[in-house]
Amino acid sequence: MAQSHGRQKRAAKQKKRRQARKEAKARQAPKPEQRRAEPPKRSGPHGKPLHAELAAEIGYDANRVLGSQQWLALDEREQLARVATYHERALPSNQQPPSIPRHAGMHVIVENQLASGEPPETSAALQRLFAEGLSRHDALHAIGWVLTEHMGQAMKAQEPVDAERYAQDLSQLTVDRWLSKAADKP
């Protein structure tokens, strides 16, 4: 129950911040030629890229695009170790996930989908979430939310993940949809 309340508060704060960013952006809407290809950087623990030295030492930064070939060439244990170390060292202790190994697993699956381009809806969802103002790290969490929902359903039914439904849900993923689902989850 307390975890649900915490999620609701966090979702409400994120929604409020996002609305404030939208309003500020509307007041300062750039001309098409001034728009950046990169997503907007936002403040907060999930929106701040690591200092280059720490990112190089860890070998992972959830807010930076990874080299697909280099990432996919890593052994899965190395991918998991890098993501876990990132969360242990880059985030304050009060903002670390309850289970770093499980959380790292979600990150690795989503990063592998992005690096391999399969399913293509993962990359499209990431770009859409960027456009809506999420940092790369938060966008990974939104995509991971859809992933874990489908994995949970598959485990409960003792069947493989329905790839078509997963792709469809990724195609419909927006920041509002993610936050409302996260707030509704017990």
C-alpha positions in Angstrom: 0.0 0.0 0.0 2.8 2.4 0.9 4.6 1.6 -2.3 1.4 2.4 -4.3 1.1 5.7 -2.5 4.7 6.5 -3.3 4.2 5.7 -6.9 1.1 7.9 -7.0 3.0 10.8 -5.5 5.9 10.3 -7.8 3.6 10.1 -10.8 1.8 13.2 -9.8 5.1 15.1 -9.3 6.3 13.9 -12.7 3.1 15.0 -14.3 3.2 18.4 -12.7 6.8 18.9 -13.8 6.0 17.8 -17.3 3.1 20.2 -17.5 5.3 23.1 -16.3 7.9 22.1 -18.9 5.2 22.1 -21.6 4.0 25.5 -20.5 7.5 26.9 -20.5 8.2 25.3 -23.8 5.1 26.8 -25.4 6.2 30.3 -24.3 9.6 29.8 -25.9 8.6 27.6 -28.9 11.7 27.4 -31.1 11.5 28.0 -34.8 11.8 24.7 -36.8 15.4 25.5 -37.8 16.4 25.9 -34.1 15.0 22.6 -32.9 17.6 20.1 -31.6 17.8 16.5 -32.7 18.5 15.4 -29.2 15.7 15.1 -26.6 15.4 18.0 -24.1 17.5 17.5 -21.0 15.5 17.7 -17.8 16.7 18.1 -14.3 16.5 15.4 -11.7 18.3 12.2 -11.1 17.0 10.4 -14.1 17.6 13.3 -16.5 21.2 14.1 -15.7 23.9 12.5 -17.8 26.9 11.3 -15.7 30.2 13.0 -15.6 32.2 11.6 -18.5 34.8 10.1 -16.1 32.2 8.1 -14.1 30.3 7.0 -17.3 33.6 5.8 -18.8 34.5 4.0 -15.6 31.1 2.2 -15.4 30.7 1.7 -19.1 27.0 2.7 -19.0 24.9 5.8 -18.7 21.1 5.4 -19.0 20.9 9.0 -20.4 23.3 8.5 -23.2 22.8 6.7 -26.5 24.8 3.5 -26.6 26.8 2.2 -29.5 24.6 -0.7 -30.7 27.5 -3.0 -31.8 29.5 -2.4 -28.7 26.6 -3.0 -26.4 25.4 -6.2 -28.2 29.0 -7.5 -28.2 29.0 -7.5 -24.4 28.2 -10.7 -22.5 24.8 -10.4 -20.8 26.4 -10.7 -17.3 28.6 -7.7 -18.2 25.6 -5.7 -19.4 23.8 -6.5 -16.1 26.9 -5.6 -14.1 27.3 -2.2 -15.8 23.6 -1.3 -15.4 23.6 -2.4 -11.7 26.8 -0.4 -11.0 25.2 2.7 -12.8 22.2 2.5 -10.5 24.3 1.9 -7.3 26.8 4.7 -8.0 24.9 7.3 -10.1 21.7 7.5 -8.1 21.3 8.7 -4.5 20.4 5.9 -2.1 16.9 7.2 -1.6 16.2 6.9 -5.4 17.6 3.5 -6.0 15.1 0.8 -7.1 14.1 -1.8 -4.5 15.7 -4.7 -6.4 18.7 -3.5 -8.4 19.3 -6.9 -10.1 15.7 -7.1 -11.3 15.7 -3.4 -12.4 19.0 -3.9 -14.2 17.5 -6.9 -16.0 14.6 -4.7 -17.3 17.1 -2.1 -18.5 19.2 -4.7 -20.3 16.2 -6.2 -22.1 15.1 -2.7 -23.3 18.6 -1.6 -24.2 19.0 -4.9 -26.2 15.7 -4.2 -28.0 16.9 -0.7 -28.9 20.4 -1.9 -30.0 19.0 -4.7 -32.1 16.1 -2.7 -33.5 13.7 -5.5 -32.6 10.9 -4.9 -32.1 11.1 -1.6 -34.0 8.2 -0.2 -31.9 10.7 0.1 -29.0 12.8 2.7 -30.8 9.7 4.5 -32.0 8.3 4.6 -28.4 11.7 6.0 -27.2 11.6 8.8 -29.7 7.9 9.6 -28.9 8.7 9.7 -25.2 11.7 12.0 -25.9 9.4 14.3 -27.8 7.0 14.4 -24.8 9.9 15.6 -22.6 11.2 12.5 -20.9 14.9 11.9 -20.3 16.3 8.8 -21.9 16.4 7.0 -18.5 12.8 7.8 -17.7 11.8 6.7 -21.3 13.6 3.4 -20.6 11.5 3.0 -17.5 8.3 3.7 -19.4 9.2 1.1 -22.0 10.3 -1.3 -19.2 6.9 -0.8 -17.6 5.2 -2.1 -20.7 7.7 -5.0 -20.9 7.2 -6.0 -17.3 3.4 -5.9 -17.6 3.6 -8.3 -20.6 6.2 -10.6 -18.9 4.0 -10.8 -15.8 1.0 -11.7 -17.8 3.0 -14.4 -19.7 4.4 -15.9 -16.5 0.9 -16.0 -15.0 -0.5 -17.7 -18.1 2.6 -19.8 -18.5 2.8 -18.8 -22.1 5.3 -16.8 -24.1 5.0 -13.0 -24.3 2.5 -12.1 -27.1 4.9 -10.2 -29.4 2.0 -8.6 -31.3 0.3 -7.2 -28.2 3.6 -6.0 -26.8 4.4 -4.2 -30.0 0.9 -2.7 -30.1 1.2 -1.5 -26.5 4.6 0.1 -27.3 3.0 1.8 -30.3 0.4 3.4 -28.0 2.8 4.3 -25.2 2.7 7.9 -24.1 3.9 9.7 -21.0 0.4 10.2 -19.8 -0.6 6.6 -20.4 2.5 5.4 -18.5 2.0 7.7 -15.6 -1.7 6.9 -15.3 -1.0 3.1 -15.4 1.8 3.5 -12.8 -0.5 5.5 -10.5 -3.3 3.0 -10.9 -1.1 0.0 -10.1 -1.5 -1.3 -6.5 
